[in-house]
Amino acid sequence: MSTTPSTTIVTNLKNLSSSTANTLRSGSSEGIDMAGMISLAVSKATELKICLSLIARVVDGGDPNLQTLNNILASLS
């Protein structure tokens, strides 16, 4: 099974286009609020950025995880 880096997922989320009429109609028939769910996902990405910023602020400069945190934060900017 292949995986997609979290930075790619977040970048793709930031660059979402508006849903097509067919997607919205299909979502409505299934009781899914497409626009609301996308808006929630974007707000959660912002929340993730805040949390990761707080973590990165206290991580030691020698910690190998700091580079990963900085990469994810860069994709959220």
Secondary structure, 3 states (H helix, E strand, C coil): CCCCCHHHHHHHHHCCCCCCHHHHHHHHHCCCCHHHHHHHHHHHHHHHHHHHHHHHHHCCCCCCHHHHHHHHHHHHC
